[in-house]
Every structure is written in C-alpha cells, then in structure tokens.
Amino acid sequence: LFVAPAVAILAFTCLYPVIKGFELSFYDWSLGTPISSRKYVGWENFVWAWQDPALFNSIKVTLIFTTCSVLAELFLGLAVAFLLEKGIRGIAVFRTVFIVPIMIAPVVVGLLWRYLFDANFGLINYLVRLAGFQPKIWLGTPGLAMPAIIVTDIWQWTPFMFILFLAGLQSLPRDPVEAAEVDGASGWQVIRLVKLPLLAPVIWVAVILRIIDAFRSLEVMFIMTFGGPGRETEVLSLNIYKTAFTSQRLGLAAVNAIFLLAFILVLSVAFLTLARPALSRR
C-alpha cells in the first residue's frame, strides 16, 4: 500500500509509452499525417527491420561504441580513483573541476568536440601540425570518426566512474586493508586481492549504469557526425531517429526502438545476474 502510488505513476509514465510504441509497430504511419490515416500492416515492419542491413549495422556500431567506451572509462576511473584515494592538497577543487564534463549537456559536449576535431581550425589539428604530422579530417574519414566519438564519450563520462569508485574506496572497511599490510602485502597486492574484491559491487553498478546509458547515446553522434561517414557512427538510437523523422516511417522506427529496449533489457539482466554474488555480499 505504501509503494502503490509510486508503482502506479511509474506504470503510467514508463509502461504506457512502451505499450503504445509496441502498438505503433504494427502500423504504417508517416509523420505529419493524422493518426486516423495510419494503416495496419501486421508484422510487416518486423520483417522489413529484420531484412534491413542498416539496422544490423547500427547494432554493431552500438556494441563497438559501448564496449570501447565503457571499458576505457572503467579502467581510467579506477586508476584515477586509486591515485587520489589517499587525498592530495586541493583534492576538493580537483574533484569539482573533474566532474564538470558530467554537468555539461550532451548537445554542448557534441558541439565542443566537433569544433575541437574541426579539420580547418580545430585545436586537435593545430596540435597535430605542431607535432609535425599531417592534419586529419577526423569526423569525415572512415576509421577516425568512431575513435573521435569514443574519445568524446570517455572525456564526458570517466568522471562519473571516478566519483563512484572514489566514494566506494573511501567507504571500504579499513580492517582487511590494515591486516593485509601487516602481513606484508605490497601496494599492488592490497589493491588486487583486497580492495578490488570489496569494491566489486560498486564496479558492477557503475558498469551496468554506463552500459544502459551508452546504448541510449544519441546527441553527441547527432551533433558531431549525424552517423557518418557513411553509417560508421550511426548507433541504434540515431537509426531510430532517422527512420522516424527523416524517412518518416514511425512504425518501423517503433520496431527498431523495441529492438533497442530488448538489447538493454537482456544486457541488464545478464549483468545483474553476473553481479548478484558481489551485490549480495555488499
């Protein structure tokens, strides 16, 4: 009874749009036309999506982007957290500055890094010239656009991992660490055998949250490359946007959105299952 109002609100605000989206996937409906003009096509949109190479390409791009970004953010966040665990002078100021990228809107992040990677007057090509190398068209060259997007995501979200890991490290019990030090364990052994196992619940939660968020990424790719060159950076969210608002096929976009929801659901359940032993110990 206590949680019933919250459950009812969540059911309406979260489940209702999902149900309506699933209903829309059975119709052929163009943007800007009355809803009464939509045409029932059954499973035709699902068949079309299953045969669409652009959808599978966007799934592959999303998996590459998510894997590279989250792994880099995980290791960088852990490294910085361990370096700053004991605290240094001015740590509060450094921590505040370090989390600024998280507070910047993704659209602004996309614009900022689009200018940094600009082929003509971007700061990165300026530094490349100073180093004696040939400047690149970072966002328009196959093989360079995706790394540029990944670097942008790492810049924005590594502080998120760092803050979670640092908070987790500072909340660890001191007794196991002190016992290991008394027994003669080196600093690396203390980290590997004591701190990392104790920090495992925080690591799992951070990774799950970042994977879910990375799968939904849209704004940075939209601003920086709009999925190009070709479809090299067209993640699944951007594919859904283009299908709905460029091709104006709302039913097919709803099908692609269902695929995205299914991917996130499967990954979340898989990672929560793997994390259950660590989370139960916490």
VENNOR-V87962 format. One record per residue. N is the residue number from 1. PHI is phi in whole degrees, -180 to 180 (* if undefined). PSI is psi in degrees with one decimal (* if undefined). NEAR is the number of other C-alpha atoms within 10 Angstrom. Layout:
n = [N & N]
phi = [PHI & PHI]
psi = [PSI & PSI]
near = [NEAR & NEAR]
This chain:
n = [1 & 2 & 3 & 4 & 5 & 6 & 7 & 8 & 9 & 10 & 11 & 12 & 13 & 14 & 15 & 16 & 17 & 18 & 19 & 20 & 21 & 22 & 23 & 24 & 25 & 26 & 27 & 28 & 29 & 30 & 31 & 32 & 33 & 34 & 35 & 36 & 37 & 38 & 39 & 40 & 41 & 42 & 43 & 44 & 45 & 46 & 47 & 48 & 49 & 50 & 51 & 52 & 53 & 54 & 55 & 56 & 57 & 58 & 59 & 60 & 61 & 62 & 63 & 64 & 65 & 66 & 67 & 68 & 69 & 70 & 71 & 72 & 73 & 74 & 75 & 76 & 77 & 78 & 79 & 80 & 81 & 82 & 83 & 84 & 85 & 86 & 87 & 88 & 89 & 90 & 91 & 92 & 93 & 94 & 95 & 96 & 97 & 98 & 99 & 100 & 101 & 102 & 103 & 104 & 105 & 106 & 107 & 108 & 109 & 110 & 111 & 112 & 113 & 114 & 115 & 116 & 117 & 118 & 119 & 120 & 121 & 122 & 123 & 124 & 125 & 126 & 127 & 128 & 129 & 130 & 131 & 132 & 133 & 134 & 135 & 136 & 137 & 138 & 139 & 140 & 141 & 142 & 143 & 144 & 145 & 146 & 147 & 148 & 149 & 150 & 151 & 152 & 153 & 154 & 155 & 156 & 157 & 158 & 159 & 160 & 161 & 162 & 163 & 164 & 165 & 166 & 167 & 168 & 169 & 170 & 171 & 172 & 173 & 174 & 175 & 176 & 177 & 178 & 179 & 180 & 181 & 182 & 183 & 184 & 185 & 186 & 187 & 188 & 189 & 190 & 191 & 192 & 193 & 194 & 195 & 196 & 197 & 198 & 199 & 200 & 201 & 202 & 203 & 204 & 205 & 206 & 207 & 208 & 209 & 210 & 211 & 212 & 213 & 214 & 215 & 216 & 217 & 218 & 219 & 220 & 221 & 222 & 223 & 224 & 225 & 226 & 227 & 228 & 229 & 230 & 231 & 232 & 233 & 234 & 235 & 236 & 237 & 238 & 239 & 240 & 241 & 242 & 243 & 244 & 245 & 246 & 247 & 248 & 249 & 250 & 251 & 252 & 253 & 254 & 255 & 256 & 257 & 258 & 259 & 260 & 261 & 262 & 263 & 264 & 265 & 266 & 267 & 268 & 269 & 270 & 271 & 272 & 273 & 274 & 275 & 276 & 277 & 278 & 279 & 280 & 281 & 282]
phi = [* & -67 & -91 & -57 & -60 & -64 & -63 & -65 & -66 & -64 & -62 & -74 & -79 & -107 & -75 & -59 & -61 & -64 & -64 & -66 & -65 & -65 & -64 & -63 & -65 & -96 & -125 & -104 & -142 & -95 & -64 & 92 & -103 & -60 & -65 & -69 & -88 & -66 & -116 & -73 & -124 & 65 & -90 & -60 & -64 & -67 & -64 & -62 & -62 & -65 & -97 & -89 & -64 & -65 & -65 & -70 & -65 & -67 & -66 & -62 & -62 & -64 & -65 & -64 & -61 & -65 & -62 & -65 & -66 & -67 & -63 & -64 & -66 & -62 & -70 & -67 & -62 & -65 & -61 & -67 & -63 & -69 & -67 & -103 & -60 & -78 & 89 & -132 & -66 & 80 & -62 & -65 & -66 & -61 & -63 & -64 & -65 & -67 & -92 & -56 & -55 & -66 & -83 & -84 & -61 & -55 & -63 & -67 & -59 & -61 & -65 & -59 & -77 & -65 & -70 & -64 & -90 & -58 & -70 & -98 & -129 & -73 & -63 & -66 & -67 & -63 & -68 & -63 & -64 & -61 & -80 & 90 & -106 & -80 & -64 & -120 & -92 & -60 & -90 & -121 & -112 & -58 & 93 & -112 & -66 & -64 & -57 & -64 & -64 & -65 & -59 & -61 & -66 & -62 & -60 & -79 & -110 & -59 & -58 & -62 & -65 & -59 & -63 & -63 & -68 & -65 & -63 & -65 & -62 & -73 & -100 & -69 & -65 & -82 & -59 & -62 & -66 & -65 & -65 & -65 & -67 & -65 & -76 & 94 & -70 & -75 & -60 & -65 & -66 & -62 & -66 & -74 & -99 & -118 & -72 & -63 & -61 & -70 & -87 & -53 & -59 & -66 & -62 & -62 & -62 & -62 & -65 & -63 & -62 & -70 & -64 & -60 & -69 & -66 & -67 & -96 & -60 & -145 & -62 & -63 & -65 & -61 & -76 & -80 & -134 & 53 & 92 & -88 & -70 & 66 & -126 & -64 & -117 & -85 & -73 & -63 & -62 & -70 & -61 & -64 & -60 & -63 & -63 & -79 & -107 & -100 & -79 & 59 & -114 & -68 & -65 & -66 & -63 & -64 & -64 & -63 & -66 & -65 & -61 & -62 & -61 & -64 & -60 & -63 & -64 & -63 & -63 & -64 & -64 & -63 & -69 & -66 & -65 & -65 & -85 & -57 & -59 & -67 & -69 & -69 & -67 & -66]
psi = [-36.1 & -39.7 & -4.7 & -45.8 & -42.7 & -41.3 & -40.6 & -41.6 & -44.4 & -39.2 & -38.9 & -45.4 & -23.9 & -50.6 & -36.9 & -47.8 & -35.4 & -43.6 & -43.3 & -36.2 & -40.6 & -37.9 & -42.1 & -27.9 & -14.2 & 8.7 & 155.6 & 110.7 & 125.6 & 146.5 & 136.9 & -4.0 & 154.5 & 148.7 & -24.6 & -16.2 & -4.5 & 150.3 & 128.8 & 125.4 & 5.6 & -130.2 & 11.5 & -40.2 & -36.8 & -41.0 & -43.5 & -45.2 & -40.3 & -26.7 & 2.9 & 112.1 & -26.2 & -35.6 & -46.9 & -31.8 & -42.0 & -33.1 & -44.0 & -44.5 & -40.9 & -41.8 & -41.8 & -47.9 & -47.0 & -45.8 & -50.3 & -45.0 & -49.9 & -40.3 & -45.1 & -42.9 & -35.7 & -52.3 & -40.2 & -42.0 & -42.1 & -44.0 & -47.0 & -38.5 & -42.9 & -35.2 & -35.4 & 9.9 & -45.3 & -11.6 & 142.0 & 168.6 & 131.0 & 20.5 & -34.0 & -42.2 & -44.2 & -42.5 & -40.3 & -45.2 & -38.1 & -28.9 & 2.2 & -43.7 & -32.0 & -33.7 & -8.9 & 135.6 & 140.9 & -33.9 & -41.7 & -40.2 & -44.3 & -43.1 & -43.1 & -49.9 & -22.5 & -41.0 & -36.9 & -37.0 & 5.2 & 137.4 & -26.3 & -47.0 & 18.2 & 149.4 & -36.1 & -44.6 & -30.5 & -44.0 & -35.4 & -41.6 & -41.4 & -33.7 & -3.6 & 14.6 & 165.3 & 129.1 & 155.1 & 157.1 & 83.9 & -45.7 & -1.6 & 7.2 & 125.5 & 135.6 & -15.9 & -27.3 & -45.4 & -46.8 & -35.9 & -41.8 & -42.0 & -42.9 & -42.1 & -44.4 & -40.1 & -42.9 & -39.9 & -36.5 & -8.6 & -39.6 & -32.7 & -46.3 & -42.1 & -45.7 & -44.1 & -45.0 & -39.2 & -42.0 & -40.1 & -42.9 & -41.0 & -14.3 & 0.2 & 145.8 & 141.8 & -23.4 & -49.7 & -38.1 & -46.1 & -36.7 & -42.0 & -39.6 & -38.7 & -35.7 & -1.6 & 16.4 & 141.3 & 170.9 & -42.5 & -38.9 & -38.9 & -42.7 & -47.4 & -39.7 & -19.0 & -57.9 & -45.1 & -44.5 & -38.6 & -27.5 & -4.8 & -43.0 & -41.7 & -40.2 & -45.6 & -46.4 & -44.2 & -43.2 & -43.2 & -45.0 & -42.2 & -36.1 & -45.7 & -45.0 & -38.7 & -35.6 & -23.8 & 4.1 & 136.0 & -49.3 & -44.1 & -45.9 & -38.4 & -45.1 & -42.2 & -42.9 & -17.4 & 35.4 & -8.4 & -179.2 & 140.6 & -118.3 & 26.1 & -32.5 & 22.9 & 92.0 & 171.2 & -38.3 & -40.4 & -35.6 & -41.1 & -44.2 & -47.7 & -40.8 & -38.8 & -46.1 & -15.1 & -54.3 & -16.7 & 40.8 & 85.1 & -34.9 & -45.2 & -37.0 & -37.2 & -37.8 & -45.7 & -36.0 & -34.5 & -39.6 & -42.2 & -45.6 & -41.4 & -42.7 & -48.1 & -40.2 & -46.7 & -45.7 & -41.3 & -45.5 & -41.2 & -47.0 & -36.4 & -35.0 & -44.2 & -33.4 & -7.5 & -44.9 & -43.3 & -41.2 & -34.9 & -33.1 & -33.6 & *]
near = [6 & 6 & 7 & 9 & 10 & 11 & 12 & 12 & 11 & 12 & 12 & 12 & 11 & 11 & 13 & 12 & 12 & 16 & 10 & 11 & 18 & 16 & 15 & 20 & 26 & 21 & 22 & 19 & 23 & 18 & 13 & 8 & 9 & 9 & 10 & 7 & 11 & 16 & 13 & 15 & 14 & 13 & 12 & 16 & 23 & 20 & 12 & 13 & 17 & 14 & 11 & 11 & 11 & 15 & 20 & 15 & 18 & 22 & 22 & 17 & 20 & 22 & 17 & 15 & 21 & 23 & 15 & 15 & 24 & 25 & 15 & 17 & 24 & 21 & 14 & 17 & 23 & 22 & 14 & 17 & 23 & 17 & 12 & 15 & 16 & 11 & 11 & 10 & 7 & 8 & 13 & 11 & 9 & 12 & 14 & 10 & 11 & 17 & 17 & 12 & 18 & 15 & 9 & 11 & 12 & 19 & 15 & 13 & 21 & 21 & 16 & 15 & 21 & 22 & 15 & 17 & 22 & 19 & 18 & 13 & 11 & 15 & 15 & 18 & 21 & 17 & 12 & 13 & 13 & 11 & 9 & 8 & 11 & 9 & 16 & 17 & 14 & 22 & 24 & 17 & 14 & 16 & 12 & 15 & 23 & 24 & 17 & 19 & 23 & 21 & 16 & 20 & 26 & 22 & 17 & 21 & 20 & 25 & 24 & 20 & 25 & 26 & 18 & 17 & 25 & 21 & 14 & 19 & 20 & 12 & 10 & 14 & 11 & 10 & 9 & 14 & 18 & 13 & 13 & 16 & 14 & 9 & 9 & 11 & 16 & 11 & 11 & 10 & 14 & 18 & 16 & 12 & 13 & 17 & 20 & 16 & 12 & 20 & 19 & 19 & 19 & 21 & 21 & 18 & 16 & 18 & 17 & 20 & 14 & 22 & 22 & 17 & 14 & 21 & 21 & 18 & 20 & 22 & 18 & 22 & 26 & 21 & 18 & 26 & 23 & 21 & 24 & 18 & 17 & 12 & 16 & 21 & 31 & 28 & 30 & 28 & 23 & 21 & 24 & 25 & 18 & 19 & 18 & 20 & 14 & 11 & 14 & 17 & 20 & 25 & 28 & 26 & 25 & 25 & 25 & 26 & 21 & 17 & 17 & 19 & 16 & 12 & 14 & 19 & 12 & 12 & 15 & 16 & 12 & 12 & 15 & 16 & 11 & 12 & 18 & 13 & 12 & 17 & 15 & 8 & 9 & 11]
